[in-house]
Amino acid sequence: MTQETALGAALKNAVQTMSKKKQTDMIADHIYGKYDVFKRFKPLAVGIDQDLAAALPQYDPALIARVLANHCRRPRYLKALARGGKRFDLNNRFKGEVSAEEQAIARQHPAVKEAMAAQAAREAAKVASQAETAQEEAVQPEAETVAQTTAADTPAAE
């Protein structure tokens, strides 16, 4: 048995003595710290669970799957799926596309619907604000013209 293998086995045993919750938190911290696709909530490649299990042999594959499922249920990830586009592997390389069906399913999630409604409300408020500003700017020159005309029509006091 080589030193690396003995060290790997010791690490695996140490990790497995922890509670499932601690192991899950440890896995999540590890993947969010190491893999940019998780930090940035990019759409993940199909089969990334197998890539993660191979990359993290010291962890139970069932717990890796749990962390991955938790990640994929987050509203930020679902919004990324709803936008569509490319999927990415662990090395942040293009590996497939989000299908129209997957986009539609993501858009039906309540958190995504809420986020899309909030975004639409912000955009409507922005448009209304711009229209109000434009209207004020249009009224202001008219008021200045009326004031100048009135000043010119009134006789000067002697």
C-alpha positions in Angstrom: 0.0 0.0 0.0 1.5 3.4 -1.0 1.5 6.4 1.3 -1.1 8.2 -0.9 -3.5 5.3 -0.7 -3.1 5.0 3.0 -3.6 8.7 3.4 -6.7 8.6 1.2 -8.1 5.7 3.2 -7.4 7.5 6.5 -9.1 10.6 5.2 -12.1 8.6 4.0 -12.5 6.9 7.4 -12.2 10.2 9.2 -14.9 11.8 7.0 -17.2 8.8 7.4 -17.2 9.1 11.2 -18.7 12.6 10.9 -22.5 13.1 10.8 -24.2 13.1 7.4 -25.0 16.8 7.9 -21.4 17.7 8.6 -20.2 15.6 5.6 -22.8 17.3 3.4 -21.7 20.8 4.6 -18.0 19.8 4.0 -18.7 18.6 0.5 -20.7 21.8 -0.3 -17.9 24.0 1.0 -15.4 22.1 -1.0 -17.2 22.2 -4.3 -18.2 25.9 -4.0 -14.6 26.7 -3.1 -13.0 24.7 -5.9 -15.4 24.7 -8.9 -16.3 28.0 -10.5 -19.5 26.6 -12.1 -21.0 26.1 -8.7 -19.9 29.5 -7.4 -21.4 31.3 -10.4 -24.5 29.0 -10.6 -23.9 28.2 -14.2 -26.1 25.4 -15.8 -24.3 22.1 -15.0 -23.5 19.5 -17.6 -25.6 16.4 -17.7 -23.7 13.6 -15.8 -21.8 16.0 -13.6 -22.7 13.9 -10.6 -20.5 11.1 -11.9 -17.7 13.6 -12.5 -18.0 14.9 -8.9 -18.0 11.3 -7.5 -14.8 10.6 -9.4 -13.2 13.9 -8.4 -14.1 13.4 -4.7 -13.6 9.7 -3.9 -13.2 10.4 -0.2 -16.9 11.3 0.1 -20.0 9.1 -0.1 -21.5 9.4 -3.6 -25.0 9.6 -2.1 -24.0 12.6 -0.1 -22.4 14.2 -3.2 -25.8 13.6 -5.0 -27.6 15.3 -2.0 -25.3 18.4 -2.3 -25.9 18.5 -6.0 -29.6 18.2 -5.6 -29.6 21.0 -3.1 -27.6 23.2 -5.5 -30.0 22.5 -8.4 -33.0 23.5 -6.3 -31.6 26.9 -5.5 -33.5 29.8 -7.1 -30.3 31.3 -8.5 -29.5 28.0 -10.3 -33.1 27.7 -11.6 -33.0 31.2 -12.9 -29.8 30.3 -14.8 -31.6 27.3 -16.3 -34.6 29.4 -17.2 -32.3 31.8 -19.2 -31.0 28.8 -21.1 -27.7 28.7 -23.0 -24.7 26.5 -22.5 -24.1 23.8 -19.8 -20.7 23.5 -18.2 -18.5 20.7 -16.7 -16.3 20.9 -13.6 -13.5 22.6 -15.6 -15.9 25.4 -16.8 -15.9 24.1 -20.3 -18.9 24.0 -22.6 -20.6 20.7 -22.5 -24.1 20.7 -24.0 -27.1 23.1 -24.0 -30.1 23.7 -21.8 -33.1 22.4 -23.8 -36.2 24.4 -24.3 -38.1 21.8 -22.2 -35.7 22.3 -19.3 -36.1 26.0 -19.6 -39.9 25.7 -19.5 -39.7 23.5 -16.4 -37.4 25.9 -14.6 -39.7 28.9 -15.5 -42.6 27.1 -13.8 -40.8 27.0 -10.4 -42.4 29.4 -7.9 -39.1 31.1 -7.0 -38.3 31.7 -10.7 -41.8 33.0 -11.3 -41.5 35.4 -8.3 -38.1 36.6 -9.5 -39.4 37.2 -13.0 -42.4 39.1 -11.7 -40.1 41.2 -9.5 -37.8 42.0 -12.5 -40.8 42.9 -14.6 -42.1 45.2 -11.9 -38.6 46.9 -11.6 -38.5 47.4 -15.4 -42.0 48.8 -15.4 -41.1 51.2 -12.6 -38.0 52.3 -14.5 -39.9 52.9 -17.7 -42.6 54.9 -15.7 -39.8 56.9 -14.1 -38.2 57.7 -17.4 -41.6 58.7 -18.9 -42.2 61.0 -15.9 -38.8 62.6 -16.2 -39.3 63.1 -20.0 -42.8 64.7 -19.3 -41.3 67.0 -16.6 -38.6 68.1 -19.0 -41.2 68.8 -21.7 -43.3 70.9 -19.3 -40.4 72.9 -18.0 -39.6 74.8 -21.2 -43.3 75.6 -21.7 -43.4 77.2 -18.2 -40.2 79.2 -18.9 -41.8 80.5 -22.1 -45.0 81.5 -20.3 -43.0 83.3 -17.6 -41.0 85.2 -20.2 -44.1 86.2 -22.1 -45.8 87.4 -18.9 -42.8 89.5 -17.9 -42.7 91.1 -21.3 -46.4 92.0 -21.3 -46.5 93.6 -17.8 -45.7 97.3 -17.8 -42.8 98.4 -15.7 -43.6 100.2 -12.5 -42.7 103.9 -12.6 
